[in-house]
Amino acid sequence: VAGVGLTYDLIERHRDTQPWTVSVVVRRTWTDAGARTDVSFDVTVPLAMFFGTRIAAPEDGGASSE
């Protein structure tokens, strides 16, 4: 088996973000039945994005929601 791949981040990285990634991998496999080439495409979405974004706590003396 031999392969090569490429991965790219779709979202700029910040302290409060989780990047999405797109990957493309090409594999070549040699078997008794002959050679086979596979191409896979993968999109990785972090589960943390479904739970909302972290919001900084108000600093001392700041406004509150009372």
Backbone as a printed PyTorch tensor [residue, N CA C, xyz], in Angstrom:
tensor([[[  0.8530,  -1.1760,   0.0000],
         [  0.0000,   0.0000,   0.0000],
         [  0.8940,   1.2330,   0.0000]],

        [[  0.5740,   2.1800,  -0.8430],
         [  1.2470,   3.4820,  -0.8540],
         [  0.1540,   4.5350,  -0.9440]],

        [[  0.3820,   5.6540,  -0.2840],
         [ -0.6500,   6.6890,  -0.3050],
         [ -0.0780,   8.0690,  -0.1120]],

        [[ -0.8630,   9.0450,  -0.4850],
         [ -0.5000,  10.4490,  -0.2900],
         [ -1.7810,  11.2040,   0.0370]],

        [[ -1.6680,  12.2270,   0.8770],
         [ -2.8680,  12.9530,   1.2730],
         [ -2.6130,  14.4340,   1.4230]],

        [[ -3.6880,  15.1790,   1.4770],
         [ -3.6380,  16.6290,   1.6380],
         [ -4.7540,  17.0180,   2.6000]],

        [[ -4.4320,  17.8320,   3.6090],
         [ -5.4140,  18.3000,   4.5830],
         [ -5.3730,  19.8120,   4.6390]],

        [[ -6.5520,  20.4440,   4.7440],
         [ -6.6540,  21.8980,   4.7670],
         [ -7.6360,  22.3250,   5.8500]],

        [[ -7.2590,  23.3070,   6.6780],
         [ -8.1720,  23.8730,   7.6790],
         [ -9.0870,  24.8860,   7.0070]],

        [[-10.3970,  24.7640,   7.2350],
         [-11.3580,  25.6780,   6.6210],
         [-11.6710,  26.8960,   7.4790]],

        [[-11.3770,  26.8310,   8.7670],
         [-11.7030,  27.9380,   9.6680],
         [-10.4140,  28.4470,  10.2830]],

        [[-10.2640,  29.7600,  10.3090],
         [ -9.0880,  30.3640,  10.9110],
         [ -9.0390,  30.0110,  12.3930]],

        [[ -7.8770,  29.6600,  12.8760],
         [ -7.7350,  29.2430,  14.2710],
         [ -7.6550,  30.4510,  15.2020]],

        [[ -8.5210,  30.4340,  16.1940],
         [ -8.5160,  31.4140,  17.2730],
         [ -8.6280,  30.6480,  18.5730]],

        [[ -8.5650,  31.3540,  19.6780],
         [ -8.6620,  30.7130,  20.9840],
         [ -9.9990,  30.0010,  21.1670]],

        [[-11.0860,  30.5660,  20.6310],
         [-12.4250,  30.0220,  20.8720],
         [-13.0150,  29.2830,  19.6740]],

        [[-12.2250,  28.9680,  18.6710],
         [-12.7770,  28.2620,  17.5150],
         [-12.1670,  26.8790,  17.3870]],

        [[-12.8960,  26.0030,  16.7660],
         [-12.4260,  24.6660,  16.4350],
         [-12.3870,  24.5740,  14.9110]],

        [[-11.2570,  24.2130,  14.3230],
         [-11.1750,  24.2020,  12.8550],
         [-11.9120,  23.0140,  12.2360]],

        [[-12.5200,  23.2660,  11.0960],
         [-13.0250,  22.2000,  10.2350],
         [-11.8570,  21.8350,   9.3330]],

        [[-11.7160,  20.5850,   8.9780],
         [-10.6680,  20.1960,   8.0500],
         [-11.2550,  19.3880,   6.9040]],

        [[-10.6430,  19.5340,   5.7530],
         [-10.9940,  18.7550,   4.5740],
         [ -9.7490,  17.9740,   4.1880]],

        [[ -9.8970,  16.6780,   3.9730],
         [ -8.7640,  15.8350,   3.5990],
         [ -9.0990,  15.0360,   2.3480]],

        [[ -8.1090,  14.9060,   1.4870],
         [ -8.2120,  14.0470,   0.3080],
         [ -7.0130,  13.1100,   0.3530]],

        [[ -7.2720,  11.8150,   0.2580],
         [ -6.2060,  10.8140,   0.3110],
         [ -6.3440,   9.8970,  -0.9050]],

        [[ -5.2290,   9.6640,  -1.5740],
         [ -5.1800,   8.7290,  -2.7000],
         [ -4.2950,   7.5660,  -2.2770]],

        [[ -4.8400,   6.3370,  -2.3950],
         [ -4.0980,   5.1360,  -2.0170],
         [ -4.0120,   4.1780,  -3.2010]],

        [[ -2.8770,   3.5420,  -3.3240],
         [ -2.6800,   2.5220,  -4.3530],
         [ -2.3450,   1.2220,  -3.6310]],

        [[ -3.1040,   0.1670,  -3.8990],
         [ -2.9160,  -1.1230,  -3.2440],
         [ -2.6450,  -2.1820,  -4.3070]],

        [[ -1.6260,  -2.9960,  -4.0500],
         [ -1.3130,  -4.0940,  -4.9490],
         [ -1.6690,  -5.4030,  -4.2580]],

        [[ -2.5270,  -6.1930,  -4.9050],
         [ -2.9490,  -7.4820,  -4.3470],
         [ -2.7460,  -8.5730,  -5.3890]],

        [[ -3.0660,  -9.8140,  -5.0190],
         [ -2.9700, -10.9280,  -5.9700],
         [ -3.9540, -10.7620,  -7.1220]],

        [[ -5.0480, -10.0430,  -6.8730],
         [ -6.0590,  -9.8370,  -7.9110],
         [ -5.7300,  -8.6450,  -8.8080]],

        [[ -4.6700,  -7.9320,  -8.5080],
         [ -4.2890,  -6.7740,  -9.3150],
         [ -4.1750,  -5.5160,  -8.4730]],

        [[ -3.8630,  -4.4260,  -9.1280],
         [ -3.7000,  -3.1480,  -8.4320],
         [ -5.0470,  -2.4340,  -8.3180]],

        [[ -5.1960,  -1.6890,  -7.2390],
         [ -6.4360,  -0.9440,  -7.0170],
         [ -6.0730,   0.4480,  -6.5040]],

        [[ -6.7710,   1.4670,  -6.9960],
         [ -6.5640,   2.8410,  -6.5480],
         [ -7.8310,   3.3340,  -5.8680]],

        [[ -7.6720,   3.8970,  -4.6710],
         [ -8.7970,   4.4450,  -3.9200],
         [ -8.5530,   5.9290,  -3.6850]],

        [[ -9.6180,   6.6930,  -3.7580],
         [ -9.5710,   8.1130,  -3.4090],
         [-10.6160,   8.3300,  -2.3260]],

        [[-10.2000,   8.9140,  -1.2060],
         [-11.1730,   9.2080,  -0.1510],
         [-11.1940,  10.7010,   0.1240]],

        [[-12.3650,  11.1910,   0.4560],
         [-12.6000,  12.5950,   0.7670],
         [-13.2280,  12.6430,   2.1500]],

        [[-12.6630,  13.4300,   3.0350],
         [-13.1160,  13.4520,   4.4120],
         [-13.2740,  14.8870,   4.8840]],

        [[-14.4030,  15.1850,   5.5150],
         [-14.6220,  16.4890,   6.1490],
         [-14.7600,  16.2260,   7.6410]],

        [[-13.9140,  16.8680,   8.4370],
         [-13.9400,  16.6960,   9.8830],
         [-14.5460,  17.9350,  10.5210]],

        [[-15.6440,  17.7470,  11.2420],
         [-16.3320,  18.8350,  11.9370],
         [-16.2780,  18.5190,  13.4250]],

        [[-15.6750,  19.4000,  14.2380],
         [-15.5800,  19.1220,  15.6640],
         [-16.9450,  19.1480,  16.3460]],

        [[-17.2190,  18.1540,  17.1890],
         [-18.4930,  18.1030,  17.8890],
         [-18.6760,  19.2900,  18.8350]],

        [[-17.5780,  19.8720,  19.3120],
         [-17.6700,  20.9980,  20.2420],
         [-18.4300,  22.1820,  19.6330]],

        [[-18.4530,  22.2840,  18.3190],
         [-19.1510,  23.4180,  17.6940],
         [-20.6600,  23.3490,  17.9100]],

        [[-21.1980,  22.1740,  18.2080],
         [-22.6290,  22.0330,  18.4160],
         [-23.0530,  22.3840,  19.8360]],

        [[-22.0840,  22.6050,  20.7150],
         [-22.3830,  22.9150,  22.1040],
         [-22.2340,  24.3950,  22.4200]],

        [[-22.0940,  25.2280,  21.4080],
         [-21.9900,  26.6720,  21.6180],
         [-20.5530,  27.1330,  21.7810]],

        [[-20.4020,  28.4320,  21.8590],
         [-19.0970,  29.0580,  21.9780],
         [-18.8770,  29.5040,  23.4150]],

        [[-17.6480,  29.4020,  23.8580],
         [-17.3410,  29.8830,  25.1960],
         [-17.5170,  31.3890,  25.2480]],

        [[-18.1430,  31.8830,  26.3060],
         [-18.3270,  33.3160,  26.5100],
         [-17.5630,  33.6900,  27.7620]],

        [[-16.7580,  34.7260,  27.6400],
         [-15.9460,  35.1400,  28.7810],
         [-16.8380,  35.6280,  29.9150]],

        [[-16.4510,  35.2880,  31.1490],
         [-17.1980,  35.7450,  32.3310],
         [-16.9960,  37.2450,  32.4960]],

        [[-18.0080,  37.9530,  33.0200],
         [-17.8260,  39.3950,  33.2290],
         [-16.7390,  39.6590,  34.2600]],

        [[-16.0000,  40.7110,  34.0170],
         [-14.9280,  41.0670,  34.9440],
         [-15.5140,  41.7390,  36.1770]],

        [[-14.7530,  41.8000,  37.2640],
         [-15.2120,  42.4470,  38.4880],
         [-15.6170,  43.8940,  38.1920]],

        [[-16.7740,  44.2920,  38.6990],
         [-17.2520,  45.6450,  38.4800],
         [-17.9820,  45.8310,  37.1750]],

        [[-18.0620,  44.7620,  36.3610],
         [-18.7390,  44.8620,  35.0580],
         [-20.2430,  44.7130,  35.2250]],

        [[-20.9430,  44.9090,  34.1470],
         [-22.4020,  44.7910,  34.1630],
         [-22.7980,  43.3410,  34.3750]],

        [[-23.9100,  43.1220,  35.0430],
         [-24.4280,  41.7780,  35.2380],
         [-25.8450,  41.7230,  34.7280]],

        [[-26.4040,  40.5310,  34.6780],
         [-27.7610,  40.3750,  34.1500],
         [-28.7660,  40.2030,  35.2750]],

        [[-28.6880,  40.9800,  36.3260],
         [-29.6240,  40.8920,  37.4440],
         [-30.8430,  41.7400,  37.1940]]])
